[in-house]
């Protein structure tokens, strides 16, 4: 379990940062009319930020490239 968490650390950090950013966006910018799909409720904005942050931070993960000679 510990090895799995260490291997996915950028996804976890990105998710936490994105969730915080999504919540803060809802809190300070939000949607005045309530008809905005993502920013009308804090859970939507937080989850969207979590997904986007996780995807963004996943680009920082180092990938190993295997070179096989055939």
Short mmCIF file of the C-alpha atoms (twelve columns), coordinates in Angstrom:
data_MODEL
# 
_entry.id   MODEL 
# 
loop_
_atom_site.group_PDB 
_atom_site.id 
_atom_site.type_symbol 
_atom_site.label_atom_id 
_atom_site.label_alt_id 
_atom_site.label_comp_id 
_atom_site.label_asym_id 
_atom_site.label_seq_id 
_atom_site.Cartn_x 
_atom_site.Cartn_y 
_atom_site.Cartn_z 
_atom_site.pdbx_PDB_model_num 
ATOM 1  C CA . UNK A 1  0.000   0.000  0.000   1 
ATOM 2  C CA . UNK A 2  2.805   2.398  0.882   1 
ATOM 3  C CA . UNK A 3  4.572   1.671  -2.411  1 
ATOM 4  C CA . UNK A 4  1.348   2.373  -4.323  1 
ATOM 5  C CA . UNK A 5  0.882   5.734  -2.569  1 
ATOM 6  C CA . UNK A 6  4.499   6.705  -3.237  1 
ATOM 7  C CA . UNK A 7  4.151   5.781  -6.912  1 
ATOM 8  C CA . UNK A 8  1.010   7.932  -7.273  1 
ATOM 9  C CA . UNK A 9  2.171   10.882 -5.177  1 
ATOM 10 C CA . UNK A 10 1.785   13.440 -8.003  1 
ATOM 11 C CA . UNK A 11 -1.843  12.398 -8.563  1 
ATOM 12 C CA . UNK A 12 -2.574  12.763 -4.855  1 
ATOM 13 C CA . UNK A 13 -0.874  16.149 -4.513  1 
ATOM 14 C CA . UNK A 14 -2.545  17.369 -7.702  1 
ATOM 15 C CA . UNK A 15 -5.933  16.218 -6.480  1 
ATOM 16 C CA . UNK A 16 -5.543  18.031 -3.178  1 
ATOM 17 C CA . UNK A 17 -4.317  21.249 -4.781  1 
ATOM 18 C CA . UNK A 18 -7.049  21.067 -7.429  1 
ATOM 19 C CA . UNK A 19 -9.763  20.437 -4.835  1 
ATOM 20 C CA . UNK A 20 -8.633  23.459 -2.860  1 
ATOM 21 C CA . UNK A 21 -8.514  25.594 -6.012  1 
ATOM 22 C CA . UNK A 22 -11.970 24.406 -7.066  1 
ATOM 23 C CA . UNK A 23 -13.458 25.216 -3.697  1 
ATOM 24 C CA . UNK A 24 -11.808 28.631 -3.586  1 
ATOM 25 C CA . UNK A 25 -13.073 29.331 -7.090  1 
ATOM 26 C CA . UNK A 26 -16.618 28.493 -6.006  1 
ATOM 27 C CA . UNK A 27 -16.242 30.572 -2.845  1 
ATOM 28 C CA . UNK A 28 -14.855 33.766 -4.387  1 
ATOM 29 C CA . UNK A 29 -16.000 33.672 -8.029  1 
ATOM 30 C CA . UNK A 30 -18.819 31.150 -8.204  1 
ATOM 31 C CA . UNK A 31 -21.988 31.529 -10.191 1 
ATOM 32 C CA . UNK A 32 -24.436 34.281 -9.301  1 
ATOM 33 C CA . UNK A 33 -27.443 32.859 -11.139 1 
ATOM 34 C CA . UNK A 34 -27.046 29.243 -9.991  1 
ATOM 35 C CA . UNK A 35 -27.371 27.865 -13.516 1 
ATOM 36 C CA . UNK A 36 -23.670 27.183 -14.081 1 
ATOM 37 C CA . UNK A 37 -23.140 23.435 -14.203 1 
ATOM 38 C CA . UNK A 38 -19.738 23.248 -12.491 1 
ATOM 39 C CA . UNK A 39 -19.634 26.274 -10.206 1 
ATOM 40 C CA . UNK A 40 -23.217 26.335 -8.920  1 
ATOM 41 C CA . UNK A 41 -22.469 23.995 -5.977  1 
ATOM 42 C CA . UNK A 42 -19.246 23.616 -3.995  1 
ATOM 43 C CA . UNK A 43 -19.090 19.817 -4.410  1 
ATOM 44 C CA . UNK A 44 -19.180 20.107 -8.212  1 
ATOM 45 C CA . UNK A 45 -16.481 22.746 -8.272  1 
ATOM 46 C CA . UNK A 46 -14.301 20.857 -5.791  1 
ATOM 47 C CA . UNK A 47 -14.550 17.542 -7.642  1 
ATOM 48 C CA . UNK A 48 -13.883 19.195 -11.001 1 
ATOM 49 C CA . UNK A 49 -10.833 20.936 -9.547  1 
ATOM 50 C CA . UNK A 50 -9.638  17.649 -8.062  1 
ATOM 51 C CA . UNK A 51 -9.814  15.869 -11.414 1 
ATOM 52 C CA . UNK A 52 -8.167  18.720 -13.308 1 
ATOM 53 C CA . UNK A 53 -5.424  19.122 -10.682 1 
ATOM 54 C CA . UNK A 54 -4.718  15.404 -10.715 1 
ATOM 55 C CA . UNK A 55 -4.428  15.384 -14.512 1 
ATOM 56 C CA . UNK A 56 -2.244  18.466 -14.515 1 
ATOM 57 C CA . UNK A 57 0.144   17.188 -11.835 1 
ATOM 58 C CA . UNK A 58 0.329   13.756 -13.481 1 
ATOM 59 C CA . UNK A 59 2.437   15.384 -16.187 1 
ATOM 60 C CA . UNK A 60 5.186   15.771 -13.589 1 
ATOM 61 C CA . UNK A 61 5.432   12.029 -13.028 1 
ATOM 62 C CA . UNK A 62 8.576   10.524 -14.457 1 
ATOM 63 C CA . UNK A 63 7.925   7.697  -16.885 1 
ATOM 64 C CA . UNK A 64 10.426  4.946  -17.545 1 
ATOM 65 C CA . UNK A 65 10.966  4.122  -21.172 1 
ATOM 66 C CA . UNK A 66 11.990  0.573  -21.852 1 
ATOM 67 C CA . UNK A 67 14.143  -0.063 -24.849 1 
ATOM 68 C CA . UNK A 68 13.926  -3.594 -26.100 1 
ATOM 69 C CA . UNK A 69 16.082  -4.755 -28.958 1 
ATOM 70 C CA . UNK A 70 14.262  -7.111 -31.237 1 
# 
